[in-house]
Amino acid sequence: MSQAPDPEEQLPEPPNLRFLRLLVTVLTGVMILGLITLLGLVVIRNTTTRAPLPDVITLPDGATATAYTQGPNWYAVVTDENRILIFDRTSGKLRQTILIEPHP
């Protein structure tokens, strides 16, 4: 019959195994911190508040919207007449009109 080794007679842990265990522990910590950082950045990026857009945007007579974009304090509507209408976000008033000339 074989006898179980006496707990006091166990061999010491090899140094390279101790080093490997330390590396795995550090890597686990770095991965957890990186994941928490990425999730935090996604939450911060998606919770920035802007002034709400109006329910209705009144365009000049005969203009039809074809595209839309927005900035921090403005929004723009591209019309089918090759014009860009830039509106103030807070007041909703027309700030600027840009005419897009056709390419020759």
Secondary structure, 3 states (H helix, E strand, C coil): CCCCCCHHHCCCCCHHHHHHHHHHHHHHHHHHHHHHHHHHHHHHHHCCCCCCCCCCCCCCCCCCEEEEEECCCEEEEEECCCEEEEEECCCCCEEEEEECCCCC
